[in-house]
Amino acid sequence: MSDNTIRTALKSLGYDSDVMTAHGFRTTASTLLNEQGWSPDAIERQLAHAPRDQVRAAYNRAQYLEERRRMMQSWADYLDSLKAGAQVIPFRKQG
């Protein structure tokens, strides 16, 4: 998925790039997952931040895979709880 696809989707939801960006979602996810106690290495791999060793990065795509699966299920459960109204802090849209 291209950056432009995400940018267009955000704009259709009323968010200009000075309010929210695709990378902003990654930042938010990284921050919250770290605060929830997940392994920083697993978080970085899930966000596709590859090791500097290009050969290792190319061949080791399963690194932290089991932890990443548990983390993504936990993340989905967390988002579902927000959608259901748990721990939601409303923000007024600035016009």
All heavy atoms as an XYZ file, in Angstrom:
760
protein
N       0.854     -1.162      0.000
C       0.000      0.000      0.000
C       0.906      1.233      0.000
O       1.854      1.316      0.761
C      -0.893     -0.029      1.240
C      -1.901      1.077      1.238
S      -3.011      1.104      2.680
C      -3.718     -0.503      2.652
N       0.603      2.147     -0.835
C       1.447      3.331     -0.956
C       1.096      4.385      0.093
O       0.001      4.368      0.662
C       1.291      3.946     -2.349
O       0.037      4.598     -2.463
N       2.043      5.282      0.338
C       1.785      6.403      1.244
C       0.613      7.242      0.752
O      -0.177      7.752      1.544
C       3.023      7.285      1.374
C       4.109      6.652      2.222
O       3.788      5.742      3.007
O       5.265      7.073      2.099
N       0.508      7.385     -0.560
C      -0.561      8.204     -1.114
C      -1.933      7.592     -0.840
O      -2.900      8.320     -0.593
C      -0.356      8.407     -2.618
C      -1.195      9.552     -3.138
O      -1.321     10.583     -2.483
N      -1.783      9.367     -4.307
N      -2.032      6.263     -0.843
C      -3.303      5.593     -0.535
C      -3.736      5.922      0.884
O      -4.894      6.274      1.133
C      -3.153      4.067     -0.697
O      -2.775      3.783     -2.045
C      -4.447      3.354     -0.356
N      -2.804      5.829      1.810
C      -3.109      6.124      3.210
C      -3.411      7.603      3.389
O      -4.343      7.976      4.091
C      -1.957      5.660      4.120
C      -1.824      4.140      4.014
C      -2.191      6.089      5.561
C      -0.595      3.578      4.657
N      -2.640      8.445      2.738
C      -2.866      9.897      2.814
C      -4.259     10.258      2.305
O      -4.972     11.054      2.914
C      -1.787     10.621      2.000
C      -1.733     12.098      2.214
C      -0.577     12.761      1.450
N       0.689     12.099      1.719
C       1.447     11.487      0.781
N       1.055     11.462     -0.479
N       2.580     10.922      1.098
N      -4.661      9.647      1.194
C      -5.984      9.901      0.625
C      -7.082      9.421      1.569
O      -8.095     10.102      1.770
C      -6.120      9.218     -0.750
O      -5.115      9.739     -1.623
C      -7.491      9.459     -1.359
N      -6.893      8.239      2.165
C      -7.886      7.719      3.118
C      -8.014      8.650      4.318
O      -9.132      8.947      4.766
C      -7.483      6.318      3.567
N      -6.890      9.107      4.849
C      -6.937     10.032      5.987
C      -7.643     11.330      5.612
O      -8.442     11.854      6.385
C      -5.522     10.319      6.500
C      -4.861      9.185      7.271
C      -3.396      9.517      7.530
C      -5.588      8.926      8.571
N      -7.337     11.835      4.435
C      -7.964     13.080      3.993
C      -9.480     12.895      3.847
O     -10.257     13.779      4.214
C      -7.353     13.556      2.684
C      -7.760     14.950      2.327
C      -6.927     15.523      1.218
C      -7.296     16.975      1.053
N      -6.386     17.696      0.216
N      -9.907     11.719      3.355
C     -11.352     11.472      3.213
C     -12.046     11.382      4.564
O     -13.249     11.594      4.665
C     -11.601     10.200      2.397
O     -11.288      9.056      3.147
N     -11.274     11.077      5.613
C     -11.816     11.046      6.972
C     -11.755     12.413      7.651
O     -12.157     12.560      8.808
C     -11.053     10.023      7.819
C     -11.236      8.565      7.413
C     -10.249      7.675      8.158
C     -12.672      8.121      7.675
N     -11.202     13.408      6.932
C     -11.154     14.761      7.466
C      -9.840     15.140      8.124
O      -9.764     16.164      8.800
N      -8.808     14.333      7.941
C      -7.509     14.619      8.549
C      -6.521     15.099      7.503
O      -6.110     14.335      6.624
C      -6.937     13.371      9.231
C      -7.768     12.881     10.378
C      -8.624     11.803     10.230
C      -7.700     13.499     11.620
C      -9.388     11.344     11.288
C      -8.463     13.058     12.686
C      -9.304     11.978     12.506
O     -10.060     11.535     13.551
N      -6.133     16.358      7.589
C      -5.085     16.856      6.718
C      -3.742     16.393      7.259
O      -3.619     15.984      8.408
C      -5.120     18.388      6.654
C      -6.324     18.885      5.867
O      -6.704     18.216      4.884
O      -6.882     19.929      6.247
N      -2.710     16.482      6.438
C      -1.390     15.965      6.820
C      -0.776     16.710      7.997
O       0.142     16.205      8.628
C      -0.442     15.994      5.624
O      -0.278     17.320      5.166
N      -1.287     17.905      8.314
C      -0.764     18.615      9.488
C      -1.426     18.123     10.775
O      -1.019     18.504     11.871
C      -0.935     20.128      9.335
C      -2.380     20.560      9.208
O      -3.206     19.767      8.706
O      -2.688     21.693      9.607
N      -2.436     17.224     10.659
C      -3.126     16.668     11.825
C      -2.674     15.230     12.080
O      -2.366     14.866     13.201
C      -4.656     16.717     11.630
C      -5.374     16.034     12.780
C      -5.120     18.160     11.491
N      -2.653     14.411     11.019
C      -2.282     13.005     11.182
C      -1.644     12.492      9.901
O      -2.071     12.857      8.802
C      -3.522     12.156     11.516
C      -3.216     10.741     11.850
S      -2.047     10.684     13.228
C      -2.288      9.050     13.815
N      -0.636     11.651     10.056
C       0.038     11.035      8.918
C       0.092      9.527      9.132
O      -0.098      9.036     10.244
C       1.476     11.559      8.767
O       2.231     11.158      9.921
C       1.511     13.072      8.610
N       0.380      8.805      8.074
C       0.527      7.356      8.193
C       1.645      7.028      9.179
O       1.503      6.125     10.013
C       0.828      6.745      6.829
N       2.726      7.752      9.110
C       3.830      7.496     10.034
C       3.422      7.820     11.472
O       3.933      7.213     12.415
C       5.083      8.282      9.625
C       6.326      7.695     10.176
N       6.893      6.560      9.652
C       7.082      8.044     11.229
C       7.965      6.253     10.360
N       8.110      7.132     11.319
N       2.497      8.726     11.639
C       1.989      9.039     12.972
C       1.323      7.837     13.627
O       1.444      7.628     14.831
N       0.633      7.012     12.825
C       0.037      5.796     13.358
C       1.112      4.827     13.833
O       0.971      4.166     14.857
C      -0.838      5.098     12.310
C      -2.166      5.774     12.107
C      -2.455      6.389     10.904
C      -3.129      5.780     13.101
C      -3.683      7.006     10.698
C      -4.360      6.396     12.906
C      -4.628      7.013     11.703
N       2.202      4.738     13.073
C       3.309      3.860     13.462
C       3.931      4.348     14.770
O       4.248      3.554     15.651
C       4.357      3.807     12.354
C       3.856      3.141     11.092
C       4.822      3.347      9.934
N       6.115      2.766     10.180
C       6.507      1.575      9.748
N       5.671      0.841      9.043
N       7.710      1.117     10.006
N       4.089      5.649     14.900
C       4.648      6.226     16.116
C       3.746      5.935     17.313
O       4.215      5.536     18.383
C       4.835      7.746     15.947
O       5.708      7.980     14.843
C       5.401      8.389     17.188
N       2.452      6.124     17.114
C       1.493      5.860     18.185
C       1.524      4.390     18.590
O       1.580      4.063     19.780
C       0.073      6.246     17.734
O       0.056      7.653     17.435
C      -0.962      5.946     18.802
N       1.512      3.501     17.609
C       1.549      2.072     17.906
C       2.826      1.700     18.645
O       2.790      0.994     19.651
C       1.424      1.255     16.620
N       3.955      2.191     18.184
C       5.232      1.889     18.835
C       5.232      2.359     20.284
O       5.621      1.627     21.197
C       6.382      2.540     18.070
O       7.602      2.311     18.738
N       4.765      3.569     20.507
C       4.730      4.127     21.861
C       3.833      3.301     22.772
O       4.237      2.906     23.871
C       4.231      5.588     21.820
O       5.132      6.356     21.015
C       4.140      6.189     23.214
N       2.619      3.009     22.318
C       1.678      2.265     23.148
C       2.139      0.833     23.394
O       2.004      0.312     24.499
C       0.286      2.291     22.527
C      -0.398      3.660     22.541
C      -1.687      3.633     21.733
C      -0.668      4.112     23.968
N       2.692      0.180     22.374
C       3.171     -1.195     22.557
C       4.348     -1.237     23.537
O       4.440     -2.145     24.366
C       3.556     -1.810     21.216
C       2.369     -2.126     20.301
C       2.846     -2.441     18.893
C       1.526     -3.260     20.865
N       5.229     -0.246     23.457
C       6.328     -0.173     24.431
C       5.780      0.045     25.836
O       6.227     -0.588     26.793
C       7.318      0.929     24.051
C       8.351      0.450     23.062
O       9.244     -0.317     23.399
N       8.219      0.894     21.824
N       4.796      0.925     25.975
C       4.196      1.181     27.279
C       3.485     -0.054     27.830
O       3.406     -0.230     29.040
C       3.210      2.345     27.198
C       3.881      3.688     27.068
C       2.891      4.841     26.954
O       1.672      4.593     26.814
O       3.346      5.992     26.990
N       2.979     -0.905     26.945
C       2.301     -2.130     27.370
C       3.292     -3.233     27.732
O       2.873     -4.301     28.177
C       1.346     -2.609     26.273
C       0.167     -1.684     26.067
C      -0.653     -2.042     24.838
O      -0.404     -3.029     24.158
N      -1.631     -1.201     24.528
N       4.579     -2.989     27.536
C       5.597     -3.932     27.981
C       6.078     -4.943     26.962
O       6.786     -5.883     27.317
N       5.736     -4.761     25.697
C       6.213     -5.686     24.673
C       7.692     -5.451     24.408
O       8.214     -4.360     24.622
C       5.392     -5.528     23.394
C       3.987     -5.981     23.577
C       2.891     -5.189     23.820
C       3.518     -7.323     23.595
N       1.780     -5.967     23.972
C       2.130     -7.282     23.841
C       4.125     -8.560     23.420
C       1.351     -8.433     23.909
C       3.345     -9.711     23.490
C       1.971     -9.640     23.731
N       8.344     -6.469     23.897
C       9.772     -6.403     23.585
C      10.031     -5.343     22.514
O       9.429     -5.389     21.438
C      10.247     -7.760     23.069
O      11.454     -7.643     22.357
N      10.921     -4.399     22.798
C      11.241     -3.381     21.786
C      11.739     -3.991     20.476
O      11.432     -3.484     19.400
C      12.337     -2.545     22.448
C      12.103     -2.722     23.912
C      11.605     -4.141     24.065
N      12.471     -5.109     20.554
C      12.959     -5.756     19.329
C      11.799     -6.307     18.507
O      11.780     -6.169     17.279
C      13.936     -6.883     19.670
C      15.245     -6.358     20.234
O      15.651     -5.235     19.862
O      15.860     -7.064     21.034
N      10.816     -6.922     19.160
C       9.651     -7.453     18.450
C       8.838     -6.318     17.827
O       8.359     -6.438     16.697
C       8.782     -8.277     19.391
N       8.715     -5.222     18.545
C       7.981     -4.059     18.016
C       8.673     -3.531     16.765
O       8.034     -3.281     15.739
C       7.863     -2.950     19.081
C       7.003     -3.423     20.249
C       7.293     -1.666     18.467
C       7.085     -2.532     21.480
N       9.968     -3.369     16.829
C      10.713     -2.844     15.675
C      10.604     -3.762     14.469
O      10.444     -3.303     13.341
C      12.177     -2.619     16.050
C      12.381     -1.493     17.039
C      11.810     -0.166     16.546
O      12.176      0.267     15.433
O      10.983      0.424     17.252
N      10.669     -5.074     14.693
C      10.533     -6.013     13.577
C       9.115     -5.945     13.004
O       8.933     -6.013     11.794
C      10.855     -7.443     14.015
C      12.318     -7.663     14.341
C      13.258     -7.328     13.199
N      13.077     -8.278     12.124
C      13.312     -8.007     10.850
N      13.735     -6.825     10.488
N      13.116     -8.916      9.947
N       8.116     -5.811     13.866
C       6.739     -5.742     13.382
C       6.527     -4.482     12.547
O       5.777     -4.495     11.582
C       5.746     -5.776     14.551
C       4.314     -5.901     14.129
C       4.032     -7.202     13.395
O       4.629     -8.226     13.667
N       3.127     -7.152     12.443
N       7.199     -3.420     12.894
C       7.091     -2.172     12.137
C       8.007     -2.179     10.913
O       8.166     -1.159     10.245
C       7.423     -0.981     13.037
C       6.403     -0.709     14.146
C       6.919      0.374     15.079
C       5.054     -0.342     13.570
N       8.599     -3.343     10.647
C       9.469     -3.554      9.488
C      10.747     -2.741      9.554
O      11.311     -2.374      8.532
C       8.722     -3.300      8.176
N      11.189     -2.460     10.758
C      12.489     -1.816     10.924
C      13.527     -2.926     10.954
O      13.686     -3.608     11.952
C      12.530     -0.989     12.202
C      11.610      0.176     12.162
N      11.211      0.850     13.282
C      10.982      0.800     11.125
C      10.390      1.824     12.944
N      10.233      1.812     11.652
N      14.192     -3.115      9.841
C      15.106     -4.243      9.654
C      16.466     -3.983     10.306
O      16.891     -2.835     10.442
C      15.303     -4.501      8.170
N      17.154     -5.081     10.689
C      18.515     -4.926     11.208
C      19.417     -4.302     10.145
O      19.144     -4.405      8.947
C      18.958     -6.366     11.506
C      17.724     -7.179     11.504
C      16.718     -6.454     10.665
N      20.502     -3.702     10.574
C      21.419     -3.052      9.632
C      22.151     -4.043      8.745
O      22.574     -3.702      7.666
C      22.410     -2.180     10.394
C      21.702     -1.007     11.021
C      22.662     -0.094     11.712
N      21.870      0.949     12.344
C      22.294      2.163     12.549
N      23.505      2.498     12.221
N      21.511      3.055     13.110
N      22.310     -5.282      9.220
C      22.945     -6.329      8.432
C      21.973     -6.744      7.330
O      20.998     -7.440      7.576
C      23.297     -7.516      9.337
C      23.959     -8.659      8.582
O      23.868     -8.708      7.340
O      24.570     -9.508      9.264
N      22.220     -6.301      6.102
C      21.287     -6.516      4.999
C      21.051     -7.991      4.692
O      19.945     -8.386      4.352
C      21.781     -5.789      3.743
C      21.825     -4.286      3.889
C      20.456     -3.690      4.144
O      19.465     -4.115      3.556
N      20.378     -2.708      5.031
N      22.084     -8.818      4.808
C      21.924    -10.247      4.541
C      21.009    -10.859      5.593
O      20.063    -11.580      5.281
C      23.295    -10.960      4.521
C      23.114    -12.467      4.409
C      24.141    -10.425      3.372
N      21.270    -10.566      6.855
C      20.435    -11.084      7.941
C      18.992    -10.607      7.785
O      18.050    -11.369      7.951
C      21.014    -10.631      9.273
C      20.266    -11.181     10.444
C      20.969    -10.816     11.738
N      20.121    -11.222     12.834
C      19.998    -10.557     13.956
N      20.698     -9.468     14.165
N      19.205    -10.975     14.901
N      18.820     -9.346      7.452
C      17.477     -8.790      7.296
C      16.714     -9.468      6.159
O      15.516     -9.708      6.249
C      17.559     -7.291      7.041
N      17.414     -9.801      5.084
C      16.771    -10.406      3.918
C      16.297    -11.825      4.189
O      15.272    -12.253      3.656
C      17.738    -10.394      2.741
N      17.016    -12.563      5.027
C      16.705    -13.974      5.208
C      15.979    -14.308      6.497
O      15.417    -15.374      6.621
C      17.985    -14.803      5.115
C      18.535    -14.808      3.713
C      19.630    -14.045      3.382
C      17.913    -15.554      2.719
C      20.118    -14.027      2.092
C      18.391    -15.544      1.426
C      19.498    -14.780      1.112
O      19.967    -14.764     -0.168
N      15.964    -13.428      7.477
C      15.341    -13.759      8.754
C      14.049    -12.986      8.939
O      13.959    -12.050      9.706
C      16.300    -13.490      9.917
C      15.778    -14.080     11.207
O      14.719    -14.701     11.237
N      16.510    -13.883     12.275
N      13.021    -13.408      8.222
C      11.727    -12.719      8.308
C      10.859    -13.239      9.438
O       9.839    -12.656      9.737
C      10.999    -12.842      6.987
C      11.837    -12.178      5.909
C      11.132    -11.974      4.669
N      12.114    -11.355      3.764
C      11.842    -10.931      2.598
N      10.645    -11.028      2.144
N      12.776    -10.397      1.858
N      11.249    -14.339     10.043
C      10.444    -14.930     11.106
C      10.927    -14.502     12.485
O      10.433    -15.000     13.486
C      10.484    -16.449     10.998
N      11.842    -13.558     12.545
C      12.394    -13.135     13.825
C      11.279    -12.630     14.743
O      10.462    -11.810     14.340
C      13.425    -12.042     13.593
C      14.337    -11.815     14.762
C      15.475    -10.874     14.387
O      15.298     -9.982     13.584
N      16.617    -11.092     14.981
N      11.243    -13.181     15.957
C      10.258    -12.811     16.975
C       8.828    -13.125     16.541
O       7.880    -12.520     17.038
C      10.361    -11.326     17.335
C      11.721    -10.873     17.748
C      12.532    -10.152     16.883
C      12.206    -11.159     19.023
C      13.787     -9.740     17.263
C      13.462    -10.745     19.416
C      14.256    -10.038     18.525
O      15.505     -9.634     18.900
N       8.652    -14.065     15.626
C       7.341    -14.284     15.017
C       6.257    -14.646     16.036
O       5.165    -14.069     16.005
C       7.423    -15.350     13.929
C       6.184    -15.483     13.054
C       5.825    -14.152     12.397
C       6.415    -16.537     11.990
N       6.530    -15.573     16.947
C       5.502    -15.948     17.926
C       5.117    -14.773     18.824
O       3.942    -14.536     19.085
C       5.956    -17.144     18.759
C       5.737    -18.469     18.080
C       4.309    -18.670     17.602
O       3.361    -18.448     18.379
O       4.131    -19.038     16.425
N       6.113    -14.029     19.303
C       5.811    -12.866     20.138
C       5.050    -11.820     19.337
O       4.118    -11.191     19.841
C       7.095    -12.265     20.717
C       6.805    -11.090     21.617
C       8.036    -10.488     22.261
O       9.165    -10.881     21.920
O       7.860     -9.598     23.102
N       5.417    -11.642     18.084
C       4.733    -10.660     17.240
C       3.275    -11.056     17.030
O       2.383    -10.186     17.012
C       5.467    -10.505     15.916
C       6.800     -9.786     16.099
C       7.702     -9.876     14.897
N       7.035     -9.502     13.677
C       7.463     -9.897     12.461
N       8.517    -10.669     12.336
N       6.823     -9.507     11.393
N       3.011    -12.346     16.871
C       1.619    -12.800     16.725
C       0.809    -12.472     17.975
O      -0.311    -11.962     17.889
C       1.583    -14.301     16.461
C       1.944    -14.686     15.073
C       1.815    -16.181     14.877
N       2.208    -16.524     13.523
C       2.963    -17.563     13.211
N       3.401    -18.375     14.150
N       3.270    -17.803     11.961
N       1.372    -12.788     19.142
C       0.676    -12.487     20.402
C       0.483    -10.979     20.553
O      -0.569    -10.512     20.982
C       1.462    -13.042     21.590
C       1.434    -14.542     21.705
C       1.998    -15.053     23.023
N       3.238    -14.431     23.443
C       4.465    -14.818     23.082
N       4.621    -15.844     22.269
N       5.532    -14.192     23.530
N       1.514    -10.214     20.195
C       1.457     -8.759     20.316
C       0.376     -8.184     19.401
O      -0.404     -7.323     19.815
C       2.826     -8.158     19.971
C       2.880     -6.660     20.046
S       4.552     -6.018     19.779
C       4.905     -6.521     18.109
N       0.283     -8.685     18.168
C      -0.714     -8.159     17.237
C      -2.125     -8.550     17.652
O      -3.061     -7.775     17.464
C      -0.419     -8.631     15.812
C       0.809     -7.949     15.195
S       0.591     -6.158     14.938
C       1.193     -5.470     16.476
N      -2.295     -9.729     18.260
C      -3.616    -10.091     18.774
C      -3.987     -9.182     19.932
O      -5.119     -8.712     20.044
C      -3.670    -11.551     19.204
C      -5.061    -11.975     19.671
C      -6.105    -11.800     18.580
O      -5.989    -12.399     17.519
N      -7.136    -10.989     18.839
N      -3.024     -8.920     20.795
C      -3.254     -8.008     21.919
C      -3.585     -6.612     21.411
O      -4.475     -5.932     21.934
C      -2.018     -7.982     22.821
O      -2.178     -7.037     23.852
N      -2.877     -6.165     20.369
C      -3.121     -4.846     19.770
C      -4.538     -4.790     19.192
O      -5.257     -3.812     19.393
C      -2.081     -4.560     18.691
C      -2.223     -3.233     18.039
C      -2.598     -2.983     16.755
C      -1.978     -1.944     18.621
N      -2.606     -1.627     16.510
C      -2.232     -0.977     17.635
C      -1.565     -1.539     19.889
C      -2.088      0.385     17.878
C      -1.423     -0.172     20.115
C      -1.687      0.770     19.126
N      -4.954     -5.854     18.490
C      -6.305     -5.902     17.934
C      -7.345     -5.857     19.047
O      -8.353     -5.147     18.936
C      -6.479     -7.163     17.088
N      -7.097     -6.604     20.126
C      -8.018     -6.579     21.267
C      -8.091     -5.185     21.885
O      -9.166     -4.708     22.267
C      -7.585     -7.598     22.325
C      -7.689     -9.033     21.842
O      -8.374     -9.289     20.821
O      -7.057     -9.895     22.483
N      -6.936     -4.520     21.980
C      -6.878     -3.158     22.520
C      -7.701     -2.202     21.646
O      -8.508     -1.414     22.153
C      -5.418     -2.710     22.604
C      -5.228     -1.257     22.942
C      -5.474     -0.773     24.227
C      -4.794     -0.356     21.980
C      -5.304      0.566     24.532
C      -4.616      0.984     22.281
C      -4.877      1.439     23.557
O      -4.704      2.768     23.856
N      -7.514     -2.276     20.327
C      -8.272     -1.407     19.423
C      -9.771     -1.696     19.495
O     -10.581     -0.767     19.471
C      -7.760     -1.557     17.993
C      -6.338     -1.068     17.739
C      -5.943     -1.334     16.292
C      -6.167      0.399     18.095
N     -10.128     -2.985     19.604
C     -11.540     -3.337     19.754
C     -12.126     -2.732     21.030
O     -13.264     -2.265     21.040
C     -11.727     -4.853     19.772
C     -11.593     -5.482     18.394
O     -11.678     -4.755     17.382
O     -11.398     -6.712     18.343
N     -11.330     -2.732     22.107
C     -11.829     -2.159     23.359
C     -12.028     -0.652     23.220
O     -12.974     -0.096     23.764
C     -10.903     -2.478     24.534
O      -9.719     -1.715     24.499
N     -11.152     -0.001     22.480
C     -11.325      1.435     22.237
C     -12.594      1.688     21.419
O     -13.355      2.605     21.714
C     -10.115      2.021     21.511
C      -8.814      2.094     22.291
C      -7.700      2.626     21.395
C      -8.958      2.951     23.542
N     -12.797      0.864     20.421
C     -13.984      1.007     19.577
C     -15.260      0.816     20.395
O     -16.264      1.486     20.165
C     -13.927     -0.004     18.436
C     -15.063      0.113     17.462
C     -14.900     -0.903     16.348
C     -16.088     -0.842     15.404
N     -16.010     -1.876     14.380
N     -15.202     -0.090     21.366
C     -16.360     -0.371     22.211
C     -16.580      0.711     23.268
O     -17.552      0.675     23.999
C     -16.201     -1.733     22.881
N     -15.636      1.666     23.372
C     -15.820      2.775     24.285
C     -14.969      2.753     25.528
O     -15.103      3.622     26.376
N     -14.107      1.797     25.671
C     -13.250      1.724     26.856
C     -12.076      2.698     26.740
O     -11.435      2.786     25.706
C     -12.715      0.304     27.027
N     -11.840      3.456     27.773
C     -10.688      4.347     27.880
C     -10.564      5.307     26.695
O      -9.477      5.571     26.211
C      -9.397      3.549     28.027
C      -9.387      2.655     29.238
C      -8.148      1.789     29.302
O      -7.359      1.719     28.369
N      -7.970      1.129     30.411
N     -11.665      5.812     26.218
C     -11.644      6.737     25.086
C     -11.603      8.166     25.606
O     -12.394      8.557     26.461
C     -12.874      6.542     24.174
C     -12.928      7.614     23.097
C     -12.863      5.162     23.572
N     -10.684      8.935     25.095
C     -10.591     10.348     25.438
C     -11.016     11.130     24.195
O     -10.328     11.122     23.185
C      -9.145     10.745     25.829
C      -8.688      9.911     27.012
C      -9.066     12.234     26.128
C      -7.217     10.049     27.315
N     -12.176     11.758     24.238
C     -12.646     12.473     23.037
C     -11.837     13.733     22.777
O     -11.459     14.452     23.697
C     -14.096     12.809     23.375
C     -14.163     12.808     24.859
C     -13.117     11.844     25.345
N     -11.563     13.967     21.518
C     -10.885     15.179     21.076
C     -11.841     15.956     20.203
O     -12.514     15.377     19.362
C      -9.615     14.842     20.270
C      -8.530     14.234     21.071
C      -8.368     12.866     21.104
C      -7.670     15.029     21.809
C      -7.346     12.289     21.855
C      -6.666     14.462     22.564
C      -6.492     13.099     22.588
N     -11.872     17.241     20.409
C     -12.686     18.078     19.535
C     -11.877     18.393     18.294
O     -10.705     18.726     18.380
C     -13.065     19.368     20.221
C     -14.075     19.179     21.327
C     -14.546     20.517     21.820
N     -13.393     21.329     22.206
C     -13.308     22.058     23.303
N     -14.309     22.121     24.120
N     -12.240     22.745     23.571
N     -12.514     18.245     17.165
C     -11.865     18.575     15.909
C     -11.729     20.086     15.800
O     -12.700     20.806     15.981
C     -12.673     18.025     14.739
C     -11.980     18.210     13.426
C     -12.760     17.524     12.323
C     -12.054     17.732     10.994
N     -12.773     17.075      9.908
N     -10.513     20.530     15.554
C     -10.279     21.976     15.418
C     -10.604     22.365     13.983
O     -10.246     21.685     13.047
C      -8.845     22.313     15.744
C      -8.527     22.062     17.215
C      -7.090     22.387     17.537
O      -6.294     22.665     16.655
N      -6.757     22.331     18.806
N     -11.293     23.433     13.841
C     -11.774     23.795     12.520
C     -11.124     24.951     11.963
O     -11.001     25.376     10.972
